Amino acid sequence: MSMMDKIKGLLKGHEEQAGKGIDKGGDYVDQRTQDKYSGQVDTAQQRLRDEMDSMDRGQDEPPR
């Protein structure tokens, strides 16, 4: 079992809280770096949201 599978198992049913955590984490990094890496932070946040969306769909369904 991969690390990502373990994380997905822990987040199942708590997607809203995880989404808030992604936003807060990105905001914290932006604040600490004075928005120097805001583009990269935004990309990372989007990839995490996409991964959570794929978790909601399941692995058998095609992407939206």
Summary of the structure (lengths in Angstrom):
residues: 64
radius of gyration: 13.3
end to end distance: 25.8
largest distance: 40.7
contacts: 130
relative contact order: 0.13
helix: 73%
strand: 0%
